[in-house]
Amino acid sequence: MSFAAVIKSVFFLLILFVVLYVGMNNVHAIDFFFPIAGTTAKTPIHASAALIFFGMFVVGVLAGTLLTAGGSKKKSKE
């Protein structure tokens, strides 16, 4: 395992800690508006602030994973 993989893992765990910390301290319900999507312009999503924050984190992680997946293909030397 390379040193870069260890650093990335520690950084990812640090981000997960921040998500956990925010979740523990934001337990009140909020209204989430995202007018670009269209559906929340009329009826907002009413949920816990921590749940909405975690959902946005998940969307960001999945988007980043999809954007970087397959980006480091090595060409074989023949």
PDB file with SEQRES, HELIX, SHEET and CRYST1 records, atoms N, CA, C and O in Angstrom:
SEQRES   1 A   78  MET SER PHE ALA ALA VAL ILE LYS SER VAL PHE PHE LEU          
SEQRES   2 A   78  LEU ILE LEU PHE VAL VAL LEU TYR VAL GLY MET ASN ASN          
SEQRES   3 A   78  VAL HIS ALA ILE ASP PHE PHE PHE PRO ILE ALA GLY THR          
SEQRES   4 A   78  THR ALA LYS THR PRO ILE HIS ALA SER ALA ALA LEU ILE          
SEQRES   5 A   78  PHE PHE GLY MET PHE VAL VAL GLY VAL LEU ALA GLY THR          
SEQRES   6 A   78  LEU LEU THR ALA GLY GLY SER LYS LYS LYS SER LYS GLU          
HELIX    1 AA1 PHE A    3  ASN A   25  1                                  23    
HELIX    2 AA2 PRO A   35  ALA A   37  5                                   3    
HELIX    3 AA3 THR A   39  LYS A   42  1                                   4    
HELIX    4 AA4 ALA A   49  THR A   68  1                                  20    
SHEET    1 AA1 2 ALA A  29  PHE A  32  0                                        
SHEET    2 AA1 2 ILE A  45  SER A  48 -1                                        
CRYST1    1.000    1.000    1.000  90.00  90.00  90.00 P 1           1          
ATOM      1  N   MET A   1       0.852  -1.174   0.000  1.00  0.00           N  
ATOM      2  CA  MET A   1       0.000   0.000   0.000  1.00  0.00           C  
ATOM      3  C   MET A   1       0.897   1.237   0.000  1.00  0.00           C  
ATOM      4  O   MET A   1       1.864   1.312   0.758  1.00  0.00           O  
ATOM      5  N   SER A   2       0.579   2.172  -0.830  1.00  0.00           N  
ATOM      6  CA  SER A   2       1.434   3.339  -0.971  1.00  0.00           C  
ATOM      7  C   SER A   2       1.111   4.387   0.089  1.00  0.00           C  
ATOM      8  O   SER A   2       0.054   4.366   0.720  1.00  0.00           O  
ATOM      9  N   PHE A   3       2.042   5.285   0.255  1.00  0.00           N  
ATOM     10  CA  PHE A   3       1.876   6.374   1.221  1.00  0.00           C  
ATOM     11  C   PHE A   3       0.725   7.289   0.822  1.00  0.00           C  
ATOM     12  O   PHE A   3       0.011   7.804   1.682  1.00  0.00           O  
ATOM     13  N   ALA A   4       0.545   7.491  -0.472  1.00  0.00           N  
ATOM     14  CA  ALA A   4      -0.542   8.346  -0.955  1.00  0.00           C  
ATOM     15  C   ALA A   4      -1.904   7.755  -0.585  1.00  0.00           C  
ATOM     16  O   ALA A   4      -2.830   8.495  -0.253  1.00  0.00           O  
ATOM     17  N   ALA A   5      -2.026   6.439  -0.640  1.00  0.00           N  
ATOM     18  CA  ALA A   5      -3.295   5.797  -0.273  1.00  0.00           C  
ATOM     19  C   ALA A   5      -3.583   5.983   1.215  1.00  0.00           C  
ATOM     20  O   ALA A   5      -4.738   6.163   1.601  1.00  0.00           O  
ATOM     21  N   VAL A   6      -2.562   5.941   2.040  1.00  0.00           N  
ATOM     22  CA  VAL A   6      -2.745   6.147   3.477  1.00  0.00           C  
ATOM     23  C   VAL A   6      -3.190   7.587   3.749  1.00  0.00           C  
ATOM     24  O   VAL A   6      -4.094   7.818   4.552  1.00  0.00           O  
ATOM     25  N   ILE A   7      -2.560   8.543   3.084  1.00  0.00           N  
ATOM     26  CA  ILE A   7      -2.931   9.946   3.260  1.00  0.00           C  
ATOM     27  C   ILE A   7      -4.379  10.178   2.813  1.00  0.00           C  
ATOM     28  O   ILE A   7      -5.134  10.873   3.494  1.00  0.00           O  
ATOM     29  N   LYS A   8      -4.767   9.599   1.670  1.00  0.00           N  
ATOM     30  CA  LYS A   8      -6.142   9.747   1.187  1.00  0.00           C  
ATOM     31  C   LYS A   8      -7.134   9.137   2.170  1.00  0.00           C  
ATOM     32  O   LYS A   8      -8.203   9.705   2.397  1.00  0.00           O  
ATOM     33  N   SER A   9      -6.799   7.992   2.754  1.00  0.00           N  
ATOM     34  CA  SER A   9      -7.687   7.339   3.721  1.00  0.00           C  
ATOM     35  C   SER A   9      -7.846   8.179   4.980  1.00  0.00           C  
ATOM     36  O   SER A   9      -8.953   8.316   5.500  1.00  0.00           O  
ATOM     37  N   VAL A  10      -6.750   8.741   5.470  1.00  0.00           N  
ATOM     38  CA  VAL A  10      -6.820   9.593   6.659  1.00  0.00           C  
ATOM     39  C   VAL A  10      -7.653  10.836   6.370  1.00  0.00           C  
ATOM     40  O   VAL A  10      -8.466  11.243   7.201  1.00  0.00           O  
ATOM     41  N   PHE A  11      -7.460  11.437   5.206  1.00  0.00           N  
ATOM     42  CA  PHE A  11      -8.230  12.621   4.829  1.00  0.00           C  
ATOM     43  C   PHE A  11      -9.718  12.290   4.727  1.00  0.00           C  
ATOM     44  O   PHE A  11     -10.556  13.070   5.179  1.00  0.00           O  
ATOM     45  N   PHE A  12     -10.052  11.145   4.142  1.00  0.00           N  
ATOM     46  CA  PHE A  12     -11.446  10.736   4.011  1.00  0.00           C  
ATOM     47  C   PHE A  12     -12.066  10.493   5.389  1.00  0.00           C  
ATOM     48  O   PHE A  12     -13.213  10.873   5.626  1.00  0.00           O  
ATOM     49  N   LEU A  13     -11.317   9.864   6.299  1.00  0.00           N  
ATOM     50  CA  LEU A  13     -11.825   9.645   7.653  1.00  0.00           C  
ATOM     51  C   LEU A  13     -12.018  10.960   8.399  1.00  0.00           C  
ATOM     52  O   LEU A  13     -12.940  11.088   9.205  1.00  0.00           O  
ATOM     53  N   LEU A  14     -11.159  11.932   8.135  1.00  0.00           N  
ATOM     54  CA  LEU A  14     -11.320  13.251   8.734  1.00  0.00           C  
ATOM     55  C   LEU A  14     -12.616  13.912   8.255  1.00  0.00           C  
ATOM     56  O   LEU A  14     -13.339  14.516   9.048  1.00  0.00           O  
ATOM     57  N   ILE A  15     -12.902  13.797   6.970  1.00  0.00           N  
ATOM     58  CA  ILE A  15     -14.142  14.346   6.434  1.00  0.00           C  
ATOM     59  C   ILE A  15     -15.355  13.634   7.032  1.00  0.00           C  
ATOM     60  O   ILE A  15     -16.355  14.277   7.354  1.00  0.00           O  
ATOM     61  N   LEU A  16     -15.270  12.317   7.182  1.00  0.00           N  
ATOM     62  CA  LEU A  16     -16.378  11.577   7.798  1.00  0.00           C  
ATOM     63  C   LEU A  16     -16.589  12.001   9.248  1.00  0.00           C  
ATOM     64  O   LEU A  16     -17.723  12.041   9.725  1.00  0.00           O  
ATOM     65  N   PHE A  17     -15.493  12.319   9.955  1.00  0.00           N  
ATOM     66  CA  PHE A  17     -15.621  12.814  11.322  1.00  0.00           C  
ATOM     67  C   PHE A  17     -16.377  14.143  11.345  1.00  0.00           C  
ATOM     68  O   PHE A  17     -17.218  14.361  12.216  1.00  0.00           O  
ATOM     69  N   VAL A  18     -16.084  15.022  10.401  1.00  0.00           N  
ATOM     70  CA  VAL A  18     -16.783  16.308  10.335  1.00  0.00           C  
ATOM     71  C   VAL A  18     -18.269  16.089  10.079  1.00  0.00           C  
ATOM     72  O   VAL A  18     -19.107  16.769  10.671  1.00  0.00           O  
ATOM     73  N   VAL A  19     -18.600  15.148   9.204  1.00  0.00           N  
ATOM     74  CA  VAL A  19     -20.010  14.842   8.934  1.00  0.00           C  
ATOM     75  C   VAL A  19     -20.685  14.324  10.208  1.00  0.00           C  
ATOM     76  O   VAL A  19     -21.811  14.717  10.512  1.00  0.00           O  
ATOM     77  N   LEU A  20     -20.014  13.455  10.947  1.00  0.00           N  
ATOM     78  CA  LEU A  20     -20.567  12.932  12.195  1.00  0.00           C  
ATOM     79  C   LEU A  20     -20.750  14.048  13.217  1.00  0.00           C  
ATOM     80  O   LEU A  20     -21.775  14.106  13.896  1.00  0.00           O  
ATOM     81  N   TYR A  21     -19.768  14.929  13.328  1.00  0.00           N  
ATOM     82  CA  TYR A  21     -19.836  16.031  14.282  1.00  0.00           C  
ATOM     83  C   TYR A  21     -20.983  16.985  13.958  1.00  0.00           C  
ATOM     84  O   TYR A  21     -21.702  17.425  14.855  1.00  0.00           O  
ATOM     85  N   VAL A  22     -21.152  17.301  12.680  1.00  0.00           N  
ATOM     86  CA  VAL A  22     -22.254  18.169  12.267  1.00  0.00           C  
ATOM     87  C   VAL A  22     -23.585  17.485  12.562  1.00  0.00           C  
ATOM     88  O   VAL A  22     -24.535  18.130  13.004  1.00  0.00           O  
ATOM     89  N   GLY A  23     -23.650  16.185  12.319  1.00  0.00           N  
ATOM     90  CA  GLY A  23     -24.880  15.442  12.576  1.00  0.00           C  
ATOM     91  C   GLY A  23     -25.265  15.414  14.039  1.00  0.00           C  
ATOM     92  O   GLY A  23     -26.450  15.439  14.372  1.00  0.00           O  
ATOM     93  N   MET A  24     -24.283  15.361  14.908  1.00  0.00           N  
ATOM     94  CA  MET A  24     -24.573  15.317  16.341  1.00  0.00           C  
ATOM     95  C   MET A  24     -25.060  16.671  16.861  1.00  0.00           C  
ATOM     96  O   MET A  24     -25.784  16.726  17.855  1.00  0.00           O  
ATOM     97  N   ASN A  25     -24.671  17.751  16.203  1.00  0.00           N  
ATOM     98  CA  ASN A  25     -24.986  19.079  16.720  1.00  0.00           C  
ATOM     99  C   ASN A  25     -26.088  19.803  15.959  1.00  0.00           C  
ATOM    100  O   ASN A  25     -26.462  20.910  16.348  1.00  0.00           O  
ATOM    101  N   ASN A  26     -26.615  19.227  14.902  1.00  0.00           N  
ATOM    102  CA  ASN A  26     -27.698  19.845  14.128  1.00  0.00           C  
ATOM    103  C   ASN A  26     -28.867  18.882  14.015  1.00  0.00           C  
ATOM    104  O   ASN A  26     -29.100  18.282  12.966  1.00  0.00           O  
ATOM    105  N   VAL A  27     -29.585  18.749  15.099  1.00  0.00           N  
ATOM    106  CA  VAL A  27     -30.680  17.768  15.129  1.00  0.00           C  
ATOM    107  C   VAL A  27     -32.035  18.398  14.845  1.00  0.00           C  
ATOM    108  O   VAL A  27     -33.032  17.680  14.751  1.00  0.00           O  
ATOM    109  N   HIS A  28     -32.101  19.722  14.704  1.00  0.00           N  
ATOM    110  CA  HIS A  28     -33.384  20.369  14.434  1.00  0.00           C  
ATOM    111  C   HIS A  28     -33.767  20.210  12.962  1.00  0.00           C  
ATOM    112  O   HIS A  28     -32.911  20.028  12.096  1.00  0.00           O  
ATOM    113  N   ALA A  29     -35.060  20.282  12.707  1.00  0.00           N  
ATOM    114  CA  ALA A  29     -35.563  20.121  11.341  1.00  0.00           C  
ATOM    115  C   ALA A  29     -35.486  21.448  10.597  1.00  0.00           C  
ATOM    116  O   ALA A  29     -35.704  22.510  11.179  1.00  0.00           O  
ATOM    117  N   ILE A  30     -35.175  21.378   9.302  1.00  0.00           N  
ATOM    118  CA  ILE A  30     -35.107  22.570   8.461  1.00  0.00           C  
ATOM    119  C   ILE A  30     -35.855  22.300   7.164  1.00  0.00           C  
ATOM    120  O   ILE A  30     -36.178  21.155   6.847  1.00  0.00           O  
ATOM    121  N   ASP A  31     -36.125  23.362   6.419  1.00  0.00           N  
ATOM    122  CA  ASP A  31     -36.699  23.254   5.082  1.00  0.00           C  
ATOM    123  C   ASP A  31     -35.574  23.419   4.072  1.00  0.00           C  
ATOM    124  O   ASP A  31     -34.843  24.409   4.110  1.00  0.00           O  
ATOM    125  N   PHE A  32     -35.431  22.459   3.173  1.00  0.00           N  
ATOM    126  CA  PHE A  32     -34.378  22.479   2.172  1.00  0.00           C  
ATOM    127  C   PHE A  32     -34.978  22.870   0.827  1.00  0.00           C  
ATOM    128  O   PHE A  32     -35.825  22.161   0.284  1.00  0.00           O  
ATOM    129  N   PHE A  33     -34.533  24.002   0.296  1.00  0.00           N  
ATOM    130  CA  PHE A  33     -34.981  24.493  -1.012  1.00  0.00           C  
ATOM    131  C   PHE A  33     -33.863  24.307  -2.025  1.00  0.00           C  
ATOM    132  O   PHE A  33     -32.713  24.656  -1.757  1.00  0.00           O  
ATOM    133  N   PHE A  34     -34.195  23.762  -3.181  1.00  0.00           N  
ATOM    134  CA  PHE A  34     -33.250  23.637  -4.292  1.00  0.00           C  
ATOM    135  C   PHE A  34     -34.048  23.868  -5.570  1.00  0.00           C  
ATOM    136  O   PHE A  34     -34.399  22.912  -6.262  1.00  0.00           O  
ATOM    137  N   PRO A  35     -34.339  25.139  -5.890  1.00  0.00           N  
ATOM    138  CA  PRO A  35     -35.264  25.463  -6.980  1.00  0.00           C  
ATOM    139  C   PRO A  35     -34.829  24.961  -8.352  1.00  0.00           C  
ATOM    140  O   PRO A  35     -35.675  24.751  -9.221  1.00  0.00           O  
ATOM    141  N   ILE A  36     -33.546  24.769  -8.565  1.00  0.00           N  
ATOM    142  CA  ILE A  36     -33.078  24.295  -9.872  1.00  0.00           C  
ATOM    143  C   ILE A  36     -33.638  22.905 -10.174  1.00  0.00           C  
ATOM    144  O   ILE A  36     -33.934  22.589 -11.326  1.00  0.00           O  
ATOM    145  N   ALA A  37     -33.781  22.082  -9.146  1.00  0.00           N  
ATOM    146  CA  ALA A  37     -34.316  20.735  -9.327  1.00  0.00           C  
ATOM    147  C   ALA A  37     -35.786  20.761  -9.695  1.00  0.00           C  
ATOM    148  O   ALA A  37     -36.285  19.825 -10.320  1.00  0.00           O  
ATOM    149  N   GLY A  38     -36.490  21.827  -9.314  1.00  0.00           N  
ATOM    150  CA  GLY A  38     -37.889  21.959  -9.696  1.00  0.00           C  
ATOM    151  C   GLY A  38     -38.871  21.484  -8.646  1.00  0.00           C  
ATOM    152  O   GLY A  38     -39.860  22.165  -8.377  1.00  0.00           O  
ATOM    153  N   THR A  39     -38.625  20.347  -8.053  1.00  0.00           N  
ATOM    154  CA  THR A  39     -39.614  19.793  -7.122  1.00  0.00           C  
ATOM    155  C   THR A  39     -39.601  20.489  -5.775  1.00  0.00           C  
ATOM    156  O   THR A  39     -40.640  20.555  -5.118  1.00  0.00           O  
ATOM    157  N   THR A  40     -38.472  21.006  -5.342  1.00  0.00           N  
ATOM    158  CA  THR A  40     -38.428  21.637  -4.022  1.00  0.00           C  
ATOM    159  C   THR A  40     -38.828  23.107  -4.064  1.00  0.00           C  
ATOM    160  O   THR A  40     -38.914  23.741  -3.013  1.00  0.00           O  
ATOM    161  N   ALA A  41     -39.072  23.661  -5.231  1.00  0.00           N  
ATOM    162  CA  ALA A  41     -39.491  25.063  -5.318  1.00  0.00           C  
ATOM    163  C   ALA A  41     -40.880  25.252  -4.717  1.00  0.00           C  
ATOM    164  O   ALA A  41     -41.139  26.259  -4.059  1.00  0.00           O  
ATOM    165  N   LYS A  42     -41.774  24.288  -4.939  1.00  0.00           N  
ATOM    166  CA  LYS A  42     -43.141  24.385  -4.413  1.00  0.00           C  
ATOM    167  C   LYS A  42     -43.270  23.751  -3.035  1.00  0.00           C  
ATOM    168  O   LYS A  42     -43.876  24.331  -2.134  1.00  0.00           O  
ATOM    169  N   THR A  43     -42.706  22.572  -2.873  1.00  0.00           N  
ATOM    170  CA  THR A  43     -42.777  21.881  -1.583  1.00  0.00           C  
ATOM    171  C   THR A  43     -41.355  21.525  -1.157  1.00  0.00           C  
ATOM    172  O   THR A  43     -40.771  20.583  -1.694  1.00  0.00           O  
ATOM    173  N   PRO A  44     -40.791  22.260  -0.207  1.00  0.00           N  
ATOM    174  CA  PRO A  44     -39.422  21.977   0.227  1.00  0.00           C  
ATOM    175  C   PRO A  44     -39.333  20.651   0.987  1.00  0.00           C  
ATOM    176  O   PRO A  44     -40.326  20.148   1.513  1.00  0.00           O  
ATOM    177  N   ILE A  45     -38.151  20.116   1.029  1.00  0.00           N  
ATOM    178  CA  ILE A  45     -37.902  18.901   1.807  1.00  0.00           C  
ATOM    179  C   ILE A  45     -37.754  19.325   3.265  1.00  0.00           C  
ATOM    180  O   ILE A  45     -36.906  20.159   3.585  1.00  0.00           O  
ATOM    181  N   HIS A  46     -38.559  18.766   4.135  1.00  0.00           N  
ATOM    182  CA  HIS A  46     -38.516  19.085   5.568  1.00  0.00           C  
ATOM    183  C   HIS A  46     -37.894  17.894   6.280  1.00  0.00           C  
ATOM    184  O   HIS A  46     -38.536  16.857   6.444  1.00  0.00           O  
ATOM    185  N   ALA A  47     -36.642  18.044   6.702  1.00  0.00           N  
ATOM    186  CA  ALA A  47     -35.928  16.946   7.350  1.00  0.00           C  
ATOM    187  C   ALA A  47     -34.887  17.509   8.311  1.00  0.00           C  
ATOM    188  O   ALA A  47     -34.695  18.722   8.401  1.00  0.00           O  
ATOM    189  N   SER A  48     -34.229  16.621   9.015  1.00  0.00           N  
ATOM    190  CA  SER A  48     -33.170  17.011   9.940  1.00  0.00           C  
ATOM    191  C   SER A  48     -32.023  17.654   9.168  1.00  0.00           C  
ATOM    192  O   SER A  48     -31.690  17.217   8.067  1.00  0.00           O  
ATOM    193  N   ALA A  49     -31.422  18.686   9.741  1.00  0.00           N  
ATOM    194  CA  ALA A  49     -30.303  19.372   9.094  1.00  0.00           C  
ATOM    195  C   ALA A  49     -29.141  18.407   8.866  1.00  0.00           C  
ATOM    196  O   ALA A  49     -28.469  18.475   7.837  1.00  0.00           O  
ATOM    197  N   ALA A  50     -28.907  17.522   9.810  1.00  0.00           N  
ATOM    198  CA  ALA A  50     -27.817  16.557   9.678  1.00  0.00           C  
ATOM    199  C   ALA A  50     -28.073  15.593   8.532  1.00  0.00           C  
ATOM    200  O   ALA A  50     -27.149  15.238   7.800  1.00  0.00           O  
ATOM    201  N   LEU A  51     -29.312  15.169   8.370  1.00  0.00           N  
ATOM    202  CA  LEU A  51     -29.645  14.243   7.293  1.00  0.00           C  
ATOM    203  C   LEU A  51     -29.454  14.899   5.925  1.00  0.00           C  
ATOM    204  O   LEU A  51     -28.946  14.269   4.997  1.00  0.00           O  
ATOM    205  N   ILE A  52     -29.855  16.145   5.806  1.00  0.00           N  
ATOM    206  CA  ILE A  52     -29.671  16.860   4.541  1.00  0.00           C  
ATOM    207  C   ILE A  52     -28.193  17.093   4.264  1.00  0.00           C  
ATOM    208  O   ILE A  52     -27.749  16.949   3.125  1.00  0.00           O  
ATOM    209  N   PHE A  53     -27.418  17.456   5.299  1.00  0.00           N  
ATOM    210  CA  PHE A  53     -25.981  17.651   5.135  1.00  0.00           C  
ATOM    211  C   PHE A  53     -25.317  16.351   4.686  1.00  0.00           C  
ATOM    212  O   PHE A  53     -24.481  16.357   3.783  1.00  0.00           O  
ATOM    213  N   PHE A  54     -25.693  15.228   5.323  1.00  0.00           N  
ATOM    214  CA  PHE A  54     -25.115  13.937   4.961  1.00  0.00           C  
ATOM    215  C   PHE A  54     -25.498  13.556   3.533  1.00  0.00           C  
ATOM    216  O   PHE A  54     -24.677  13.002   2.802  1.00  0.00           O  
ATOM    217  N   GLY A  55     -26.722  13.842   3.131  1.00  0.00           N  
ATOM    218  CA  GLY A  55     -27.150  13.553   1.763  1.00  0.00           C  
ATOM    219  C   GLY A  55     -26.337  14.324   0.742  1.00  0.00           C  
ATOM    220  O   GLY A  55     -25.957  13.776  -0.293  1.00  0.00           O  
ATOM    221  N   MET A  56     -26.064  15.594   1.024  1.00  0.00           N  
ATOM    222  CA  MET A  56     -25.248  16.401   0.111  1.00  0.00           C  
ATOM    223  C   MET A  56     -23.806  15.883   0.070  1.00  0.00           C  
ATOM    224  O   MET A  56     -23.163  15.906  -0.980  1.00  0.00           O  
ATOM    225  N   PHE A  57     -23.306  15.419   1.214  1.00  0.00           N  
ATOM    226  CA  PHE A  57     -21.966  14.831   1.265  1.00  0.00           C  
ATOM    227  C   PHE A  57     -21.895  13.575   0.401  1.00  0.00           C  
ATOM    228  O   PHE A  57     -20.931  13.378  -0.339  1.00  0.00           O  
ATOM    229  N   VAL A  58     -22.920  12.728   0.498  1.00  0.00           N  
ATOM    230  CA  VAL A  58     -22.959  11.498  -0.289  1.00  0.00           C  
ATOM    231  C   VAL A  58     -22.986  11.815  -1.783  1.00  0.00           C  
ATOM    232  O   VAL A  58     -22.286  11.176  -2.568  1.00  0.00           O  
ATOM    233  N   VAL A  59     -23.786  12.790  -2.171  1.00  0.00           N  
ATOM    234  CA  VAL A  59     -23.851  13.185  -3.583  1.00  0.00           C  
ATOM    235  C   VAL A  59     -22.479  13.662  -4.058  1.00  0.00           C  
ATOM    236  O   VAL A  59     -22.060  13.324  -5.165  1.00  0.00           O  
ATOM    237  N   GLY A  60     -21.783  14.433  -3.244  1.00  0.00           N  
ATOM    238  CA  GLY A  60     -20.455  14.918  -3.610  1.00  0.00           C  
ATOM    239  C   GLY A  60     -19.437  13.809  -3.730  1.00  0.00           C  
ATOM    240  O   GLY A  60     -18.630  13.806  -4.659  1.00  0.00           O  
ATOM    241  N   VAL A  61     -19.462  12.857  -2.794  1.00  0.00           N  
ATOM    242  CA  VAL A  61     -18.523  11.729  -2.850  1.00  0.00           C  
ATOM    243  C   VAL A  61     -18.788  10.869  -4.080  1.00  0.00           C  
ATOM    244  O   VAL A  61     -17.852  10.468  -4.773  1.00  0.00           O  
ATOM    245  N   LEU A  62     -20.060  10.584  -4.353  1.00  0.00           N  
ATOM    246  CA  LEU A  62     -20.377   9.769  -5.525  1.00  0.00           C  
ATOM    247  C   LEU A  62     -20.009  10.483  -6.821  1.00  0.00           C  
ATOM    248  O   LEU A  62     -19.511   9.854  -7.755  1.00  0.00           O  
ATOM    249  N   ALA A  63     -20.249  11.785  -6.884  1.00  0.00           N  
ATOM    250  CA  ALA A  63     -19.882  12.540  -8.082  1.00  0.00           C  
ATOM    251  C   ALA A  63     -18.368  12.544  -8.273  1.00  0.00           C  
ATOM    252  O   ALA A  63     -17.883  12.358  -9.389  1.00  0.00           O  
ATOM    253  N   GLY A  64     -17.632  12.752  -7.205  1.00  0.00           N  
ATOM    254  CA  GLY A  64     -16.173  12.724  -7.294  1.00  0.00           C  
ATOM    255  C   GLY A  64     -15.641  11.356  -7.684  1.00  0.00           C  
ATOM    256  O   GLY A  64     -14.678  11.251  -8.443  1.00  0.00           O  
ATOM    257  N   THR A  65     -16.268  10.312  -7.165  1.00  0.00           N  
ATOM    258  CA  THR A  65     -15.848   8.952  -7.511  1.00  0.00           C  
ATOM    259  C   THR A  65     -16.110   8.661  -8.986  1.00  0.00           C  
ATOM    260  O   THR A  65     -15.269   8.077  -9.669  1.00  0.00           O  
ATOM    261  N   LEU A  66     -17.273   9.068  -9.468  1.00  0.00           N  
ATOM    262  CA  LEU A  66     -17.594   8.824 -10.873  1.00  0.00           C  
ATOM    263  C   LEU A  66     -16.699   9.626 -11.811  1.00  0.00           C  
ATOM    264  O   LEU A  66     -16.345   9.153 -12.891  1.00  0.00           O  
ATOM    265  N   LEU A  67     -16.333  10.839 -11.400  1.00  0.00           N  
ATOM    266  CA  LEU A  67     -15.484  11.663 -12.248  1.00  0.00           C  
ATOM    267  C   LEU A  67     -14.046  11.154 -12.314  1.00  0.00           C  
ATOM    268  O   LEU A  67     -13.375  11.318 -13.334  1.00  0.00           O  
ATOM    269  N   THR A  68     -13.573  10.543 -11.236  1.00  0.00           N  
ATOM    270  CA  THR A  68     -12.184  10.078 -11.220  1.00  0.00           C  
ATOM    271  C   THR A  68     -12.033   8.604 -11.564  1.00  0.00           C  
ATOM    272  O   THR A  68     -10.914   8.151 -11.805  1.00  0.00           O  
ATOM    273  N   ALA A  69     -13.101   7.853 -11.595  1.00  0.00           N  
ATOM    274  CA  ALA A  69     -13.009   6.423 -11.904  1.00  0.00           C  
ATOM    275  C   ALA A  69     -12.568   6.219 -13.334  1.00  0.00           C  
ATOM    276  O   ALA A  69     -13.145   6.791 -14.258  1.00  0.00           O  
ATOM    277  N   GLY A  70     -11.565   5.419 -13.513  1.00  0.00           N  
ATOM    278  CA  GLY A  70     -11.081   5.135 -14.865  1.00  0.00           C  
ATOM    279  C   GLY A  70     -10.173   6.201 -15.421  1.00  0.00           C  
ATOM    280  O   GLY A  70      -9.779   6.110 -16.584  1.00  0.00           O  
ATOM    281  N   GLY A  71      -9.828   7.187 -14.660  1.00  0.00           N  
ATOM    282  CA  GLY A  71      -8.972   8.262 -15.146  1.00  0.00           C  
ATOM    283  C   GLY A  71      -7.493   7.914 -15.152  1.00  0.00           C  
ATOM    284  O   GLY A  71      -6.695   8.626 -15.760  1.00  0.00           O  
ATOM    285  N   SER A  72      -7.115   6.826 -14.483  1.00  0.00           N  
ATOM    286  CA  SER A  72      -5.698   6.490 -14.386  1.00  0.00           C  
ATOM    287  C   SER A  72      -5.374   5.152 -15.057  1.00  0.00           C  
ATOM    288  O   SER A  72      -4.689   4.305 -14.485  1.00  0.00           O  
ATOM    289  N   LYS A  73      -5.870   4.984 -16.257  1.00  0.00           N  
ATOM    290  CA  LYS A  73      -5.565   3.750 -16.992  1.00  0.00           C  
ATOM    291  C   LYS A  73      -4.146   3.812 -17.502  1.00  0.00           C  
ATOM    292  O   LYS A  73      -3.731   4.793 -18.119  1.00  0.00           O  
ATOM    293  N   LYS A  74      -3.415   2.764 -17.239  1.00  0.00           N  
ATOM    294  CA  LYS A  74      -2.022   2.706 -17.686  1.00  0.00           C  
ATOM    295  C   LYS A  74      -1.959   1.959 -19.011  1.00  0.00           C  
ATOM    296  O   LYS A  74      -2.576   0.908 -19.183  1.00  0.00           O  
ATOM    297  N   LYS A  75      -1.206   2.521 -19.932  1.00  0.00           N  
ATOM    298  CA  LYS A  75      -1.028   1.870 -21.230  1.00  0.00           C  
ATOM    299  C   LYS A  75       0.113   0.870 -21.113  1.00  0.00           C  
ATOM    300  O   LYS A  75       1.157   1.160 -20.529  1.00  0.00           O  
ATOM    301  N   SER A  76      -0.102  -0.299 -21.672  1.00  0.00           N  
ATOM    302  CA  SER A  76       0.957  -1.296 -21.636  1.00  0.00           C  
ATOM    303  C   SER A  76       2.004  -1.006 -22.694  1.00  0.00           C  
ATOM    304  O   SER A  76       1.682  -0.605 -23.812  1.00  0.00           O  
ATOM    305  N   LYS A  77       3.244  -1.211 -22.333  1.00  0.00           N  
ATOM    306  CA  LYS A  77       4.340  -0.984 -23.276  1.00  0.00           C  
ATOM    307  C   LYS A  77       4.604  -2.272 -24.031  1.00  0.00           C  
ATOM    308  O   LYS A  77       4.889  -3.304 -23.424  1.00  0.00           O  
ATOM    309  N   GLU A  78       4.512  -2.219 -25.329  1.00  0.00           N  
ATOM    310  CA  GLU A  78       4.731  -3.412 -26.152  1.00  0.00           C  
ATOM    311  C   GLU A  78       5.888  -3.203 -27.079  1.00  0.00           C  
ATOM    312  O   GLU A  78       6.227  -4.098 -27.853  1.00  0.00           O  
TER     313      GLU A  78                                                      
END                                                                             
